[in-house]
Amino acid sequence: MANIYLPYLKFFKDPMLIKVELLYALQESRDRCLHQSTKFLSELMMTLKNVPPYFEFGNENNEFIRFELEPAFTNLEDYLVYFKARSYFDLEDYPSCAHIAKDTNNSKSMFLHYMARYLSMHNESIYERTNLFDSFKPINMRAYMELLDELLILNVYGSEDDSDEESEDEPQYQEAFDHDTVNQKRSLHQQEDDSTPKGRRCSRRPRSLRIEKASTITLGKKNKITKRNNTTKKVKVSAIANQSENNMSAGDHKEARIKREDPYLLWLTAVMLKRIDRFDEAIDILVRALQIQPCYWGAWIELSTLVKDLYMLDALNLRLNESKEHHWMHLLFIAHMYVDFQITDRALNIYNDIWKLGHADFQNWPYMKAQLAIANHNKREIASAIVSFKTVMGMDPFRIDNLDLLSNLMYVCTSPDELVVLSKYVASIDRYRQETLCVLGNMYSLKCDHAKSVLYFKKAVRINPFNVTAWTLLGHEYIEMKNSYAAIISYRQALKINIRDYRAWYGLGQIYELVKLPNYALFYFAHARDLRPRDYRMLVALGDMFDRADRIFESMACFYKSLFYDTDGTIILKLAKFYDKYGDCSNELTREHFNMMNRRALKIGIKNRTTIELNLILSKIYLYLGHYYMDLHCYDRAISFAGRCRDLWKDTDINACQSLGVAEHVTALLAEIEARAGSDSSLASTPGAIKARRFLFGL
């Protein structure tokens, strides 16, 4: 794994250039009020505080850097407009912000203008939702499409200045379509309103000729992507850092800034395209944005939500590596995708390589520790995941990101005391964060107060309608409340946001199983199995559905596969029950197959098991074999297996044995053998024997 990602790992080994890039990207995100990206980059910057170059404002030594802010404002008016617009943006007065910044051509003010208009419509769609399960689509679709059209014209189709240059290179378009061009320009001018910044409205070519697909865009020399030289834009770096930079003059930098596309406006365009299900165009535009500014983590996260499968991820990685630069942020994106796709071993290998081969300071990065905890959570290594989450809490006590997953683990472990402590802890930090509401919902669910739990999960999805975890947990609670209709809608909402959420697929399968629709359940369990091929729960559920659909061979295949991933030895009992139903007891080959599976299940069951757990597994197997040989009238062998089962518990606590009911079931088996041997009838059956079989197959 280290050899595959070696081009990326060299940056983590010597993170000086990473820190220099962070200075520029952090200031850009902060100036545009992109708070999540600023938080991510600030956390990484804090991790690398002991890595040169250091901050020194009054020192010109080679080991220090001194800030030289980019002259982003050409005059005092642009400067005042930006800060006034930003003050309204910080106050969430988005209409005022958009109005103030509408007449400026400064890149930061332009972004605030378009972002304010988008957030105004986004908030409207959230606040005006009377039904929690309504669609995520914008309410005022006409205004939304007008804003998207402006962004596409500005970022993709080209501006008026671009069309001037294109007109020299492509005269055939003007000659062939002059009449259509005039009509298109006239109609576009009629659509302009006061909210549109001046000089940024339309191109002179018809839209149908400007672009066919974002991936095949060619806008002439002026619109070619100019790779951003992050080191020399905003900081004056030491001589060591300058060795890897190009020698560009001040005039060259100014020209590059004029020609450069704005990656943040490209990102906003992609976000809006995604909201109306134009996914291919959104992916192409996000790739363009990341080629310009690869340090913008928000664009990586947005891109991750659009990747549907591993084939798509591989194709996307090839596109992102066309320049052969292997940016360090790209490796974090790959690891993040592996965690999402439940390929946790690959993700853990990447993070371990960064820790082993990279700089030692990366071991103190809370984000990476949290990703390790999520990976362990996906692998169902509950103890390791809880330890990792607690490590992150120790590194940053006020960081409550992903603590809703920790509450899920505590819920599975049925640790009410720890979950109550966690809920009080996160509520003391911020009671109205979506993670806090999910933790509180899990706490009330563990106390069987499902109505209150639903209330908190509903609050979480009202705060953030795109919270997949909250939607999934809400579906779980509706199942507990026997509200199948609401549970189905909740799971479907989760799948609309993230189609890779195996919990939602599995939950839908469980609902349709409960309402006696096995064919529907089979469809959803199959999707869950594809997402979690190593989770035996998915295989067993799929095998049961194949069994109900009378697809015997597919059911057997699922049970056999699940043996490789069984951790508690219960799959052998599923197979035993299956053989009881379909097997031919007189067939010697069937018995040999069962014995082979018995040995394999024992090997798996012995791992990481306590004595009582292992004895319980062995007891069930011996009791099954006792019943099996009793049905074949081999009473001596049946009595022998009953004796083995009783011998397992000789040196064990009597109370533990009695609580599990093993001795009672052994006695019932011996009584059944005696009754059959005395009457020599295979139909003899005592109530105790029936109870013993329920003990065997009550999974």
C-alpha distance (Angstrom), angle and dihedral (degrees) to the residues before:
residue distance angle dihedral
M1 . . .
A2 3.75 . .
N3 3.80 91.1 .
I4 3.81 92.9 52.0
Y5 3.80 94.1 52.8
L6 3.81 97.6 34.4
P7 3.85 93.4 114.2
Y8 3.81 88.1 59.0
L9 3.78 97.6 40.3
K10 3.80 94.1 60.2
F11 3.82 88.3 74.1
F12 3.80 91.8 53.2
K13 3.81 90.3 48.9
D14 3.81 91.6 57.7
P15 3.83 104.9 22.9
M16 3.81 96.6 179.3
L17 3.81 92.7 105.4
I18 3.81 89.8 45.4
K19 3.77 90.0 57.5
V20 3.80 92.7 47.4
E21 3.81 90.9 51.8
L22 3.78 90.3 47.8
L23 3.81 91.3 58.0
Y24 3.76 91.4 60.3
A25 3.83 97.9 39.2
L26 3.80 92.4 45.5
Q27 3.78 92.9 54.5
E28 3.80 91.8 46.8
S29 3.81 93.1 51.3
R30 3.80 91.8 45.2
D31 3.80 93.3 49.7
R32 3.80 90.2 51.9
C33 3.84 93.5 47.1
L34 3.82 92.5 -118.8
H35 3.77 93.4 155.3
Q36 3.81 101.6 178.7
S37 3.80 92.8 51.2
T38 3.81 90.4 44.9
K39 3.80 89.7 52.0
F40 3.81 92.8 49.9
L41 3.81 94.3 47.5
S42 3.82 92.7 43.4
E43 3.80 90.6 53.5
L44 3.79 90.5 52.3
M45 3.81 91.6 45.0
M46 3.81 89.5 52.7
T47 3.80 89.4 50.9
L48 3.82 90.5 54.2
K49 3.81 95.4 46.6
N50 3.83 91.4 119.4
V51 3.81 93.3 49.8
P52 3.82 118.5 94.9
P53 2.97 139.6 -86.1
Y54 3.79 93.7 70.0
F55 3.80 129.7 -160.8
E56 3.79 113.0 -97.9
F57 3.77 119.7 151.2
G58 3.77 98.7 -173.5
N59 3.79 102.6 36.9
E60 3.81 126.6 86.8
N61 3.83 96.6 -169.6
N62 3.78 118.5 131.6
E63 3.79 94.0 -113.5
F64 3.80 93.8 60.2
I65 3.79 136.5 63.8
R66 3.74 127.9 -144.2
F67 3.79 122.8 -155.8
E68 3.79 116.4 -114.3
L69 3.77 105.7 177.6
E70 3.76 116.2 -140.8
P71 3.81 111.1 -107.4
A72 3.79 91.7 -114.1
F73 3.80 94.3 158.3
T74 3.78 117.4 64.2
N75 3.79 93.9 -168.7
L76 3.77 142.1 12.3
E77 3.79 93.3 -102.4
D78 3.84 93.0 60.7
Y79 3.79 89.1 48.3
L80 3.81 93.1 52.7
V81 3.80 93.4 43.3
Y82 3.81 91.5 53.0
F83 3.78 95.5 50.0
K84 3.78 93.0 44.6
A85 3.81 90.7 49.8
R86 3.79 90.9 47.0
S87 3.79 92.1 51.1
Y88 3.82 89.7 55.7
F89 3.81 90.0 45.0
D90 3.79 91.4 53.7
L91 3.81 88.7 50.7
E92 3.84 88.9 51.4
D93 3.79 90.5 -119.7
Y94 3.78 91.5 139.9
P95 3.84 100.8 168.2
S96 3.82 90.5 55.2
C97 3.80 91.6 46.7
A98 3.81 91.7 51.0
H99 3.81 91.8 48.2
I100 3.81 94.2 49.8
A101 3.80 95.2 48.2
K102 3.80 97.7 42.5
D103 3.84 97.8 97.8
T104 3.78 100.0 46.3
N105 3.79 130.4 96.5
N106 3.79 95.2 -161.3
S107 3.83 109.4 123.1
K108 3.83 95.3 -131.5
S109 3.78 94.2 47.1
M110 3.80 90.9 45.7
F111 3.77 90.8 54.0
L112 3.81 92.1 49.3
H113 3.81 89.3 50.2
Y114 3.81 94.9 53.9
M115 3.79 94.6 37.0
A116 3.80 91.5 51.6
R117 3.79 91.4 51.9
Y118 3.80 91.4 48.7
L119 3.82 94.2 47.5
S120 3.79 90.7 48.5
M121 3.81 90.0 58.4
H122 3.81 91.9 40.2
N123 3.80 92.5 54.4
E124 3.78 90.5 46.1
S125 3.82 90.8 55.3
I126 3.83 90.0 51.1
Y127 3.79 99.0 43.5
E128 3.81 95.1 44.3
R129 3.82 95.2 52.9
T130 3.77 104.8 115.3
N131 3.80 92.2 177.3
L132 3.79 118.5 52.5
F133 3.80 91.1 -143.3
D134 3.81 96.2 53.0
S135 3.78 120.5 125.3
F136 3.81 121.2 -82.6
K137 3.80 91.3 -128.9
P138 3.84 118.4 122.7
I139 3.78 115.4 -95.6
N140 3.82 97.8 -138.4
M141 3.79 97.0 48.0
R142 3.81 94.0 171.3
A143 3.81 93.6 58.7
Y144 3.79 89.4 42.6
M145 3.80 92.6 54.2
E146 3.82 91.6 46.2
L147 3.80 90.0 54.8
L148 3.80 91.4 46.1
D149 3.80 90.2 49.1
E150 3.79 90.8 54.1
L151 3.81 91.6 50.2
L152 3.80 92.4 47.7
I153 3.78 91.5 49.7
L154 3.79 90.9 47.8
N155 3.81 97.9 44.5
V156 3.80 107.3 22.4
Y157 3.79 114.4 16.8
G158 3.78 95.7 41.9
S159 3.80 136.5 -114.1
E160 3.78 130.6 -99.9
D161 3.79 91.0 -89.5
D162 3.78 90.5 54.5
S163 3.76 91.9 51.3
D164 3.81 90.4 54.0
E165 3.78 89.8 58.5
E166 3.80 93.0 41.8
S167 3.77 91.2 52.1
E168 3.81 89.4 65.0
D169 3.82 93.5 49.4
E170 3.82 98.2 40.1
P171 3.82 110.3 38.1
Q172 3.78 91.3 152.2
Y173 3.82 90.9 72.7
Q174 3.80 91.8 54.6
E175 3.80 92.9 48.2
A176 3.78 96.7 46.5
F177 3.79 99.7 39.3
D178 3.79 105.5 26.7
H179 3.79 94.4 125.5
D180 3.84 93.6 48.3
T181 3.78 90.8 47.1
V182 3.78 93.0 54.6
N183 3.80 91.4 49.5
Q184 3.79 92.3 47.0
K185 3.81 92.1 50.3
R186 3.80 91.8 47.3
S187 3.82 92.9 50.8
L188 3.78 92.1 47.7
H189 3.79 92.1 50.8
Q190 3.78 89.5 52.4
Q191 3.81 89.7 57.3
E192 3.80 95.1 55.5
D193 3.79 117.7 113.5
D194 3.78 137.7 178.4
S195 3.80 93.5 -89.3
T196 3.82 93.1 66.3
P197 3.82 118.6 93.3
K198 3.78 113.0 -118.2
G199 3.79 119.9 -97.8
R200 3.81 94.9 14.7
R201 3.76 104.7 90.0
C202 3.78 116.6 96.9
S203 3.76 148.9 -13.3
R204 3.78 124.8 -119.8
R205 3.80 93.9 -121.8
P206 3.79 123.1 80.2
R207 3.78 113.9 -98.2
S208 3.81 91.9 -120.8
L209 3.81 89.1 61.6
R210 3.78 97.2 38.9
I211 3.79 95.7 64.5
E212 3.76 139.9 1.6
K213 3.76 97.6 175.5
A214 3.77 132.3 -4.7
S215 3.81 92.1 -124.4
T216 3.83 92.4 60.9
I217 3.80 98.9 45.0
T218 3.78 118.4 142.5
L219 3.77 114.1 172.6
G220 3.79 100.7 171.0
K221 3.74 130.8 -101.1
K222 3.75 96.5 -47.0
N223 3.81 95.6 57.9
K224 3.80 99.8 46.4
I225 3.79 111.1 126.5
T226 3.76 109.3 -98.5
K227 3.80 110.1 -153.9
R228 3.75 109.4 -125.9
N229 3.77 116.0 -117.8
N230 3.77 96.0 -146.9
T231 3.77 97.0 -177.4
T232 3.78 98.0 60.1
K233 3.81 100.4 37.8
K234 3.77 105.3 77.0
V235 3.77 109.0 -0.6
K236 3.74 136.9 58.5
V237 3.76 103.5 -135.7
S238 3.78 133.7 -162.5
A239 3.76 123.0 -92.5
I240 3.81 90.1 -101.1
A241 3.78 93.1 60.6
N242 3.80 93.4 43.0
Q243 3.82 91.3 62.9
S244 3.79 90.4 78.4
E245 3.83 95.6 44.3
N246 3.78 130.6 90.6
N247 3.79 118.8 -110.4
M248 3.79 102.1 -115.5
S249 3.75 126.6 166.4
A250 3.78 124.6 -129.3
G251 3.79 90.6 -105.8
D252 3.80 91.2 53.4
H253 3.78 90.5 52.0
K254 3.77 92.1 50.5
E255 3.80 91.2 50.5
A256 3.81 90.7 47.9
R257 3.79 90.6 53.1
I258 3.78 91.0 52.7
K259 3.80 94.0 50.5
R260 3.77 97.1 39.6
E261 3.78 119.0 106.1
D262 3.77 117.0 -128.1
P263 3.83 107.6 -110.3
Y264 3.79 92.4 -163.4
L265 3.79 93.3 56.6
L266 3.80 88.1 46.8
W267 3.80 88.5 53.5
L268 3.81 91.5 50.2
T269 3.81 89.8 49.8
A270 3.80 90.3 52.4
V271 3.80 91.7 48.9
M272 3.79 90.7 54.2
L273 3.81 92.4 46.1
K274 3.79 89.7 52.1
R275 3.83 91.4 53.6
I276 3.82 89.9 61.0
D277 3.85 94.2 42.9
R278 3.80 97.9 -106.0
F279 3.78 90.9 137.2
D280 3.82 101.6 158.3
E281 3.79 92.9 55.2
A282 3.81 90.6 45.7
I283 3.81 91.3 53.9
D284 3.80 92.8 49.7
I285 3.79 92.6 49.8
L286 3.81 92.7 46.7
V287 3.80 90.0 52.3
R288 3.81 88.8 53.4
A289 3.79 91.0 49.5
L290 3.81 92.4 50.2
Q291 3.78 92.1 48.1
I292 3.79 87.0 58.7
Q293 3.81 100.0 38.9
P294 3.83 111.6 14.1
C295 3.81 92.5 172.2
Y296 3.80 94.3 70.1
W297 3.82 101.9 105.6
G298 3.80 93.7 -172.4
A299 3.81 90.6 66.1
W300 3.82 90.8 50.6
I301 3.81 91.2 51.8
E302 3.79 91.7 47.6
L303 3.80 89.5 50.1
S304 3.81 91.3 50.5
T305 3.81 90.9 59.3
L306 3.81 90.1 57.6
V307 3.82 97.3 53.0
K308 3.81 108.9 99.0
D309 3.81 104.2 179.9
L310 3.79 144.1 -0.1
Y311 3.80 93.9 -93.5
M312 3.77 89.3 57.8
L313 3.81 90.1 47.4
D314 3.82 92.3 52.7
A315 3.81 91.8 49.2
L316 3.80 90.2 48.3
N317 3.80 92.2 50.6
L318 3.80 89.8 53.5
R319 3.80 90.7 52.8
L320 3.79 92.6 48.0
N321 3.81 91.3 50.0
E322 3.78 96.1 50.6
S323 3.81 89.9 110.1
K324 3.85 90.5 51.3
E325 3.78 89.8 -132.9
H326 3.85 96.3 122.9
H327 3.77 95.3 -154.3
W328 3.80 115.4 -147.0
M329 3.80 92.7 -126.4
H330 3.81 88.8 59.4
L331 3.82 90.1 63.6
L332 3.81 90.8 54.7
F333 3.80 88.2 51.1
I334 3.83 91.8 51.9
A335 3.81 91.6 50.3
H336 3.81 90.1 47.0
M337 3.81 90.3 52.8
Y338 3.81 92.1 48.8
V339 3.80 89.2 54.3
D340 3.82 90.1 49.8
F341 3.81 91.8 48.5
Q342 3.82 90.8 50.3
I343 3.83 90.7 -116.4
T344 3.75 88.1 133.2
D345 3.80 98.1 159.9
R346 3.81 92.1 62.6
A347 3.79 91.6 45.6
L348 3.80 91.6 49.9
N349 3.80 90.3 49.1
I350 3.80 90.5 54.6
Y351 3.81 93.7 48.9
N352 3.81 91.7 45.0
D353 3.81 90.4 50.4
I354 3.81 90.3 52.2
W355 3.80 89.9 51.3
K356 3.80 95.2 44.3
L357 3.81 101.9 37.4
G358 3.80 98.9 26.1
H359 3.77 133.4 70.5
A360 3.80 116.4 -59.6
D361 3.83 92.5 -122.2
F362 3.81 91.4 70.7
Q363 3.81 88.4 71.2
N364 3.82 86.9 69.8
W365 3.81 94.4 54.8
P366 3.85 108.2 116.8
Y367 3.81 92.6 -156.1
M368 3.79 92.8 60.2
K369 3.80 92.3 45.9
A370 3.81 88.7 51.2
Q371 3.81 90.8 50.9
L372 3.80 88.7 51.7
A373 3.81 89.2 52.9
I374 3.82 91.6 49.4
A375 3.82 90.4 49.9
N376 3.81 91.0 52.2
H377 3.81 88.4 46.6
N378 3.81 89.6 55.2
K379 3.81 90.9 48.7
R380 3.83 89.4 51.7
E381 3.79 90.3 -121.9
I382 3.76 89.2 145.0
A383 3.79 100.3 175.7
S384 3.83 93.7 49.8
A385 3.81 91.9 45.6
I386 3.81 92.9 51.5
V387 3.81 90.8 49.2
S388 3.83 90.7 50.1
F389 3.80 92.7 49.5
K390 3.79 91.1 49.5
T391 3.82 89.0 50.0
V392 3.80 89.5 55.9
M393 3.81 90.1 49.1
G394 3.80 89.0 52.6
M395 3.82 91.8 51.0
D396 3.81 93.1 49.6
P397 3.82 113.8 11.6
F398 3.82 93.5 -169.8
R399 3.81 96.0 49.7
I400 3.80 105.5 105.5
D401 3.80 97.3 166.7
N402 3.84 111.9 131.6
L403 3.81 92.8 6.1
D404 3.80 87.7 122.2
L405 3.82 85.9 70.3
L406 3.80 89.2 52.2
S407 3.80 88.8 54.0
N408 3.82 88.5 52.5
L409 3.80 89.8 55.9
M410 3.79 91.8 48.7
Y411 3.79 88.9 48.7
V412 3.82 91.2 53.3
C413 3.80 90.7 48.2
T414 3.82 88.3 50.2
S415 3.79 91.1 -128.5
P416 3.82 102.1 155.9
D417 3.78 94.8 168.4
E418 3.81 94.2 53.3
L419 3.80 91.3 43.8
V420 3.80 91.4 52.1
V421 3.81 90.1 50.3
L422 3.82 90.6 49.4
S423 3.81 92.7 48.4
K424 3.80 92.0 51.2
Y425 3.80 90.0 47.6
V426 3.81 96.4 52.3
A427 3.82 92.1 40.7
S428 3.81 89.6 55.6
I429 3.83 89.3 55.7
D430 3.81 99.8 44.3
R431 3.78 121.7 -19.6
Y432 3.81 94.2 -169.9
R433 3.80 100.7 54.0
Q434 3.78 114.7 113.7
E435 3.82 90.8 -123.5
T436 3.81 90.3 54.1
L437 3.80 91.8 50.7
C438 3.81 90.7 51.7
V439 3.81 91.0 50.7
L440 3.82 90.5 50.5
G441 3.80 90.3 47.5
N442 3.81 91.1 53.4
M443 3.79 90.8 48.6
Y444 3.81 93.1 54.2
S445 3.79 90.7 43.4
L446 3.81 90.5 55.6
K447 3.81 87.5 51.9
C448 3.84 87.9 52.9
D449 3.82 91.2 -116.7
H450 3.81 91.8 133.0
A451 3.81 96.4 164.4
K452 3.80 91.7 59.3
S453 3.78 90.9 42.6
V454 3.82 90.5 55.2
L455 3.81 89.1 50.4
Y456 3.82 92.2 57.5
F457 3.80 94.2 44.7
K458 3.81 89.3 50.8
K459 3.79 89.5 52.9
A460 3.80 89.5 52.0
V461 3.81 93.8 53.1
R462 3.79 91.4 45.6
I463 3.80 89.8 55.9
N464 3.81 91.4 46.1
P465 3.82 116.2 12.2
F466 3.82 88.9 -171.3
N467 3.82 95.8 61.5
V468 3.81 102.8 122.1
T469 3.81 94.5 -173.6
A470 3.81 92.8 54.2
W471 3.81 92.7 49.0
T472 3.81 91.5 49.4
L473 3.80 93.8 48.2
L474 3.80 89.3 47.3
G475 3.80 88.3 55.6
H476 3.81 90.4 51.0
E477 3.79 90.6 53.5
Y478 3.79 93.0 49.3
I479 3.82 88.3 53.9
E480 3.80 88.7 54.3
M481 3.79 88.9 50.7
K482 3.85 91.4 49.3
N483 3.81 90.8 -118.7
S484 3.81 98.9 138.1
Y485 3.80 95.9 169.7
A486 3.82 94.8 55.6
A487 3.81 91.0 42.9
I488 3.81 91.5 54.2
I489 3.80 91.7 50.2
S490 3.83 91.7 47.9
Y491 3.79 92.6 51.8
R492 3.79 91.7 46.3
Q493 3.79 90.3 51.9
A494 3.81 88.5 53.5
L495 3.81 90.8 51.1
K496 3.81 91.1 50.1
I497 3.79 88.1 60.0
N498 3.80 99.1 38.3
I499 3.77 118.1 11.4
R500 3.83 89.3 -172.3
D501 3.82 94.7 66.3
Y502 3.80 102.7 118.4
R503 3.82 91.9 -172.2
A504 3.81 91.3 64.4
W505 3.82 92.2 48.2
Y506 3.81 90.9 48.0
G507 3.80 91.8 46.3
L508 3.80 91.7 53.0
G509 3.79 89.0 50.2
Q510 3.79 90.8 52.6
I511 3.81 92.1 50.2
Y512 3.80 93.8 51.5
E513 3.79 89.2 45.9
L514 3.80 89.3 54.8
V515 3.81 93.0 49.3
K516 3.85 90.5 50.2
L517 3.80 98.1 -109.8
P518 3.82 101.7 129.4
N519 3.79 96.5 169.2
Y520 3.80 91.4 57.4
A521 3.80 90.6 44.5
L522 3.81 89.2 50.6
F523 3.81 90.6 57.2
Y524 3.81 94.2 52.0
F525 3.81 95.5 41.2
A526 3.82 88.7 52.3
H527 3.81 90.3 55.8
A528 3.80 90.7 47.9
R529 3.82 89.8 50.1
D530 3.82 91.0 51.5
L531 3.80 89.9 53.9
R532 3.83 94.3 43.5
P533 3.83 106.0 28.7
R534 3.82 92.4 161.0
D535 3.79 96.2 51.2
Y536 3.81 107.5 98.8
R537 3.81 91.2 -158.9
M538 3.81 89.7 68.8
L539 3.81 91.7 47.6
V540 3.80 93.6 48.6
A541 3.82 92.3 47.9
L542 3.80 89.9 49.0
G543 3.80 90.8 47.6
D544 3.80 91.1 52.4
M545 3.79 91.0 51.3
F546 3.81 91.8 49.1
D547 3.79 87.1 50.7
R548 3.81 91.7 53.4
A549 3.79 89.9 48.1
D550 3.86 89.6 52.5
R551 3.81 91.5 -117.1
I552 3.78 94.0 138.8
F553 3.80 100.8 172.4
E554 3.81 94.3 49.8
S555 3.80 89.4 48.3
M556 3.80 92.2 51.7
A557 3.82 90.5 48.4
C558 3.81 90.9 54.4
F559 3.80 92.3 49.6
Y560 3.79 92.3 48.2
K561 3.82 91.9 49.6
S562 3.77 91.6 48.4
L563 3.81 90.5 60.2
F564 3.81 89.8 72.1
Y565 3.81 91.6 58.8
D566 3.82 100.4 34.6
T567 3.80 111.0 123.7
D568 3.79 102.3 177.5
G569 3.80 104.4 38.9
T570 3.82 96.9 -114.8
I571 3.81 97.4 120.4
I572 3.79 90.9 75.2
L573 3.79 88.9 63.0
K574 3.80 90.2 51.3
L575 3.79 88.4 54.3
A576 3.79 91.3 45.7
K577 3.79 89.7 53.3
F578 3.79 88.5 48.0
Y579 3.82 91.9 52.8
D580 3.78 90.2 47.7
K581 3.78 88.1 57.9
Y582 3.80 102.1 40.0
G583 3.81 107.1 10.1
D584 3.79 126.7 103.8
C585 3.80 106.8 -127.2
S586 3.79 91.3 -158.6
N587 3.78 91.8 58.1
E588 3.79 110.4 99.4
L589 3.81 91.8 -160.8
T590 3.80 91.0 59.8
R591 3.78 91.2 55.1
E592 3.81 91.8 48.5
H593 3.78 90.7 51.3
F594 3.78 89.3 51.2
N595 3.82 92.3 50.4
M596 3.81 90.8 49.8
M597 3.80 91.0 51.5
N598 3.78 88.8 45.8
R599 3.81 91.7 58.3
R600 3.80 92.5 45.1
A601 3.80 92.3 49.8
L602 3.80 90.0 49.3
K603 3.80 90.9 54.4
I604 3.78 90.9 52.6
G605 3.79 94.0 40.9
I606 3.79 94.5 53.3
K607 3.81 92.3 63.0
N608 3.80 114.5 100.8
R609 3.80 93.9 -13.7
T610 3.79 128.5 139.1
T611 3.81 119.7 -128.5
I612 3.80 93.8 -103.8
E613 3.82 92.8 48.2
L614 3.80 92.2 48.5
N615 3.80 92.3 46.7
L616 3.79 90.4 51.1
I617 3.82 90.9 53.1
L618 3.81 91.2 48.3
S619 3.82 91.0 46.2
K620 3.78 92.1 55.7
I621 3.80 91.3 48.6
Y622 3.82 93.5 48.1
L623 3.79 91.5 46.6
Y624 3.78 90.6 50.5
L625 3.80 91.4 50.1
G626 3.81 89.3 47.6
H627 3.81 91.0 55.3
Y628 3.81 90.1 43.3
Y629 3.82 95.0 55.4
M630 3.80 90.9 40.3
D631 3.82 88.7 59.3
L632 3.83 87.8 51.8
H633 3.84 89.3 51.6
C634 3.82 90.0 -116.1
Y635 3.79 91.2 136.0
D636 3.80 96.7 164.9
R637 3.80 92.2 57.7
A638 3.80 90.9 44.0
I639 3.83 90.7 53.4
S640 3.81 88.8 47.4
F641 3.82 92.2 56.3
A642 3.80 90.7 46.4
G643 3.80 88.8 53.4
R644 3.83 91.4 49.8
C645 3.77 89.5 52.3
R646 3.81 91.6 51.1
D647 3.84 91.8 47.1
L648 3.82 91.1 56.8
W649 3.80 90.6 68.5
K650 3.82 99.7 44.0
D651 3.81 94.8 100.4
T652 3.81 95.0 34.2
D653 3.77 128.6 98.1
I654 3.81 108.7 -81.4
N655 3.82 92.5 -139.2
A656 3.81 91.5 55.1
C657 3.78 91.1 50.3
Q658 3.80 92.5 48.4
S659 3.84 93.0 46.7
L660 3.81 90.6 55.5
G661 3.79 91.7 46.4
V662 3.81 95.0 -133.3
A663 3.82 96.3 136.5
E664 3.80 90.6 50.1
H665 3.80 91.5 52.8
V666 3.81 92.1 47.3
T667 3.80 89.7 51.8
A668 3.80 90.3 49.3
L669 3.80 90.9 50.9
L670 3.82 92.4 50.5
A671 3.81 90.5 47.6
E672 3.80 90.3 51.5
I673 3.83 90.9 49.6
E674 3.81 91.2 50.0
A675 3.80 91.7 48.4
R676 3.79 92.8 49.6
A677 3.79 94.1 43.5
G678 3.80 90.4 50.1
S679 3.81 95.6 48.1
D680 3.80 95.4 27.9
S681 3.80 88.2 -140.2
S682 3.77 123.6 135.8
L683 3.80 89.8 -156.6
A684 3.81 95.6 63.5
S685 3.77 110.9 113.9
T686 3.77 130.8 166.7
P687 3.83 126.2 -154.4
G688 3.80 88.4 -113.6
A689 3.80 91.6 58.5
I690 3.80 91.5 51.2
K691 3.79 89.3 51.2
A692 3.82 89.6 50.0
R693 3.79 90.9 55.2
R694 3.78 89.9 51.4
F695 3.80 87.6 53.6
L696 3.80 89.7 52.1
F697 3.79 97.6 49.6
G698 3.79 102.1 28.2
L699 3.81 95.7 111.2
